Amino acid sequence: MQRAQRGITIISTLLLMVFIGGIVLLGFKVIPVYAEYSAVKQAVRDVAGETSASEYQIRKDFNTKADVADISSIRGQNLEVVAGAGVVHVRAAYRREVPLFANIGLTFDFETEAGKTDSSQ
C-alpha cells in the first residue's frame, strides 16, 4: 500500500512568498512615516516647552529641529502657535501620502499638540 505524500506544493510556496513579500514591502513604506511622526511629536513638545519664546522663535526652533531630525512633511510655517505671557501652545496637523505601486498609495493624517492653553495649568 502506497502512502499519499504530504506537504506544501511549489505553487503554495510561491504564493506564501508573494504574500510575505507584500507584507515586508508595506512595512518598508509605513515604518518611516511613523518614525517621522514620532520626531514631529518630540519637536512639538520641545518647542512648546520654551515659555519665554516668541511665535517667530518657536517656528524657527521647530525648523531647526526638523532639519536635524529629517522631518520633511511639515515646517514651522505650518504650525498653529499661541504664544504670549508665559503661555505656549503648539499644534501640528499634516497629511502624508505614500505611493505603493502604480496608482495605489496610502494616506496618513497626523495631529499632535503640546503646551499650555492657560497660564493657571
ChimeraX attribute file (.defattr): number of C-alpha atoms within 10 A of each C-alpha:
attribute: neighborCount
match mode: 1-to-1
recipient: residues
	/A:1	3
	/A:2	4
	/A:3	5
	/A:4	5
	/A:5	6
	/A:6	6
	/A:7	6
	/A:8	8
	/A:9	8
	/A:10	9
	/A:11	9
	/A:12	11
	/A:13	11
	/A:14	11
	/A:15	11
	/A:16	12
	/A:17	12
	/A:18	12
	/A:19	12
	/A:20	12
	/A:21	12
	/A:22	12
	/A:23	11
	/A:24	12
	/A:25	12
	/A:26	13
	/A:27	11
	/A:28	11
	/A:29	15
	/A:30	15
	/A:31	11
	/A:32	11
	/A:33	16
	/A:34	13
	/A:35	11
	/A:36	17
	/A:37	20
	/A:38	14
	/A:39	17
	/A:40	27
	/A:41	17
	/A:42	16
	/A:43	21
	/A:44	27
	/A:45	19
	/A:46	17
	/A:47	22
	/A:48	25
	/A:49	18
	/A:50	18
	/A:51	17
	/A:52	15
	/A:53	19
	/A:54	17
	/A:55	19
	/A:56	13
	/A:57	14
	/A:58	26
	/A:59	22
	/A:60	16
	/A:61	19
	/A:62	25
	/A:63	19
	/A:64	16
	/A:65	21
	/A:66	21
	/A:67	12
	/A:68	10
	/A:69	14
	/A:70	12
	/A:71	21
	/A:72	12
	/A:73	15
	/A:74	18
	/A:75	19
	/A:76	21
	/A:77	12
	/A:78	13
	/A:79	19
	/A:80	15
	/A:81	21
	/A:82	17
	/A:83	22
	/A:84	14
	/A:85	11
	/A:86	13
	/A:87	20
	/A:88	25
	/A:89	23
	/A:90	24
	/A:91	18
	/A:92	19
	/A:93	13
	/A:94	15
	/A:95	11
	/A:96	14
	/A:97	12
	/A:98	13
	/A:99	11
	/A:100	13
	/A:101	7
	/A:102	6
	/A:103	6
	/A:104	8
	/A:105	11
	/A:106	12
	/A:107	10
	/A:108	12
	/A:109	9
	/A:110	14
	/A:111	12
	/A:112	16
	/A:113	18
	/A:114	19
	/A:115	22
	/A:116	18
	/A:117	13
	/A:118	11
	/A:119	10
	/A:120	6
	/A:121	7
